[in-house]
């Protein structure tokens, strides 16, 4: 039984740490995207008039697209990790609680 409890806490640590890491990465990526957009606006204010706005928007979209492409795994993993974490936090404790109650019910007449 102690082995199961140890495994439970090990799995909990892995799920929580992965979930927290992905949230941190998503926050970082979104902050980086905001930074890219703000820098593009600032550059636009100081650029010479010969550069067209459509060219600037294309460069901006390329930078943001590269940011999302390089962090694709974070976006792919965030959904399944969220589902696994919610199952682990809600369904598993209820199941273990019901199982424990049934075991105690059988042991204690």
C-alpha positions in Angstrom: 0.0 0.0 0.0 2.9 2.4 0.8 4.2 1.7 -2.7 0.9 2.9 -4.2 0.9 6.0 -2.1 4.5 6.8 -3.2 3.6 6.2 -6.9 0.6 8.5 -6.5 2.7 11.3 -5.2 5.3 10.8 -7.8 2.7 10.9 -10.6 1.1 14.0 -8.9 4.5 15.7 -8.9 5.1 14.9 -12.6 1.6 16.1 -13.6 1.7 19.3 -11.6 5.3 20.2 -12.6 4.5 19.6 -16.3 1.3 21.6 -16.1 3.0 24.5 -14.3 5.9 24.4 -16.8 3.5 24.6 -19.8 1.6 27.5 -18.2 4.8 29.3 -17.6 5.9 28.7 -21.3 2.6 29.9 -22.7 2.7 33.0 -20.6 6.3 33.6 -21.7 5.3 33.1 -25.4 2.4 35.5 -25.1 4.6 38.1 -23.4 7.1 37.7 -26.2 4.4 38.1 -28.8 3.3 41.3 -27.1 6.9 42.5 -27.0 7.3 41.8 -30.7 4.1 43.8 -31.5 5.2 46.7 -29.3 8.7 46.8 -30.9 7.1 46.8 -34.3 4.9 49.8 -33.4 7.9 51.6 -32.0 10.0 50.9 -35.1 7.2 52.1 -37.2 7.2 55.5 -35.5 10.9 56.0 -36.2 11.2 54.5 -39.7 11.6 56.5 -42.8 8.5 57.2 -44.8 9.7 55.0 -47.7 8.7 51.8 -45.9 5.1 50.6 -46.6 2.9 49.6 -43.7 2.0 46.3 -45.4 5.7 45.4 -45.5 5.9 46.0 -41.7 2.8 44.0 -41.0 4.2 41.1 -43.1 7.5 41.2 -41.1 5.5 41.3 -37.8 3.4 38.3 -38.8 6.6 36.4 -39.9 8.2 37.0 -36.5 5.0 36.0 -34.6 4.6 32.9 -36.8 8.2 31.9 -36.1 7.6 32.3 -32.4 4.6 30.0 -32.5 6.3 27.5 -34.8 9.4 27.2 -32.5 7.1 26.6 -29.5 4.6 24.3 -31.2 5.2 21.4 -28.7 4.0 23.7 -25.8 0.7 24.3 -27.5 0.3 20.7 -28.4 1.0 19.5 -24.9 -1.0 22.1 -23.0 -4.4 20.6 -23.9 -3.8 17.0 -23.0 -1.8 18.0 -19.9 -4.8 20.1 -18.7 -7.1 17.1 -19.2 -4.8 14.7 -17.4 -4.4 17.1 -14.5 -8.2 17.6 -14.1 -8.8 13.8 -14.2 -6.0 13.3 -11.6 -7.3 16.1 -9.4 -11.0 15.3 -9.5 -11.8 11.8 -10.8 -9.0 9.8 -9.3 -9.5 11.1 -5.7 -13.2 10.4 -5.9 -12.5 6.9 -7.3 -9.9 6.2 -4.6 -12.3 7.5 -1.9 -15.1 5.3 -3.1 -12.8 2.3 -3.3 -11.5 3.0 0.2 -15.0 3.3 1.6 -15.9 -0.1 0.0 -12.8 -1.7 1.4 -13.5 -0.3 4.9 -17.1 -1.4 4.6 -16.0 -5.0 3.9 -13.4 -5.0 6.7 -15.5 -3.4 9.4 -18.8 -5.3 9.9 
